[in-house]
Amino acid sequence: MKNSRLLLFIFMLPLLGFLALRLIPRSPSEPLPDESSLIAGAFTLQGQTYSVVRGKAWRRGSDGRWSFIEQLYDPDFFEKNYVVENGVTFRRDPESGKLYQMRKTFSSTFEEAASVRELIGEKHGWTEFTLQSPQARSIPEYVALRTAILKGEASFRDNRVEPSAELAHEGKQSLKCVSVAPVRDMITAKASLGTELIHFVKDDDLWFSGWYFLKSGMPYTLMDLECAWINQAPGLRIMIENGELLVELKWADKPRYTQGKQKTKFPAGKWVQVKAHFKLSEKEDGLVELWQDGVQIVSVKGRTLPLSDTVYNTLEIGISATSGDAMLYVDDIEVSDKPLP
């Protein structure tokens, strides 16, 4: 199968999944299954208790009765899309049946690529980029722009993601990300690069390292780990707020893992290493560790997965969210299930 077909399939998964789930009819009278083995997660939000059972979200009322809220995901997504052979996980292309090996190790130095088009594909391992901006606000608009750029039928508009020789942590190039501010009716703007070739699940250790050079502005998010199979693609993200790094689980009550009393500011105008370690769990026994330039700034237990059957299959780096104009360079990205030096 040609790379373009694989990439188009990957690009459309979150959009198609969101539309499909919205079309599933709700059945408020359906009873909550009693088998605890089927419960993927339970949590409290704004004083109300929720459970997720086979992809369905239920809310417990004050009378103790459960009401169906929404179908969040297809509970059989793994069996439909993945194959495990000799302990190795592969993703199956739905048209050709070809298997693509998923990774627990991934790295990128952004060398030997003249354009973002060259970064996309099996050679470099990136599968998508997102340019959400005033000139491409909606999902259909920025997906169409991305497709046209990959086909050589369009160029960047206001936002850009591309290899650049202007700055590099090591070697000759890094990834340059440029975003303008979102306009009033937009939630955020993006200029990011992503891959859907990673695969991390409950009880895995996930290590991340990346080098960042903040040229101007202050992006809101530098790195996202997401599950594209669940509605709204929840997951962990490394953020900057009030000039300080923190980690947030984008799900339900959005638990945050922040620095202690000794705060470390994220500087502009220099290369900064951001390193993280996550022990993945939907319960409070997960682990979040975060370092800035080798100094540990966060170490706390807490939830690091939305649900027990979540698969983190997407890594997004760069300006994955911003509320203002920003320019950021990224280099030497590493992801592993083993400790990184």
Stockholm file with secondary structure:
# STOCKHOLM 1.0

chainA/1-341         MKNSRLLLFIFMLPLLGFLALRLIPRSPSEPLPDESSLIAGAFTLQGQTYSVVRGKAWRRGSDGRWSFIEQLYDPDFFEKNYVVENGVTFRRDPESGKLYQMRKTFSSTFEEAASVRELIGEKHGWTEFTLQSPQARSIPEYVALRTAILKGEASFRDNRVEPSAELAHEGKQSLKCVSVAPVRDMITAKASLGTELIHFVKDDDLWFSGWYFLKSGMPYTLMDLECAWINQAPGLRIMIENGELLVELKWADKPRYTQGKQKTKFPAGKWVQVKAHFKLSEKEDGLVELWQDGVQIVSVKGRTLPLSDTVYNTLEIGISATSGDAMLYVDDIEVSDKPLP
#=GR chainA/1-341 SS CCHHHHHHHHHHHHHHHHHHHHHSCCCTTSCCCCCGGGEEEEEEETTEEEEEETTEEEEECTTSCEEEEEECSCTTHHHHHEEEETTEEEEECTTTCCEEECBSCEEECCCSCSSHHHHBSTTTCBCEEECCBTTBCSHHHHHHHHHHHHTTSCCCCSCEEEEESSCCSSSSCEEEEEECCCCTTCSCEEEEEEESCBCBCTTCEEEEEEEEEEEESCCSEEEEEECTTSTTCCEEEEEEETTEEEEEEESTTCCEECCCSSCCBCCSSSEEEEEEEEECCSSTTCEEEEEETTEEEEEEECCCCSSTTCCBCEEEEEEEEESSCEEEEEEEEEEESSCCC
#=GC SS_cons         CCHHHHHHHHHHHHHHHHHHHHHSCCCTTSCCCCCGGGEEEEEEETTEEEEEETTEEEEECTTSCEEEEEECSCTTHHHHHEEEETTEEEEECTTTCCEEECBSCEEECCCSCSSHHHHBSTTTCBCEEECCBTTBCSHHHHHHHHHHHHTTSCCCCSCEEEEESSCCSSSSCEEEEEECCCCTTCSCEEEEEEESCBCBCTTCEEEEEEEEEEEESCCSEEEEEECTTSTTCCEEEEEEETTEEEEEEESTTCCEECCCSSCCBCCSSSEEEEEEEEECCSSTTCEEEEEETTEEEEEEECCCCSSTTCCBCEEEEEEEEESSCEEEEEEEEEEESSCCC
//
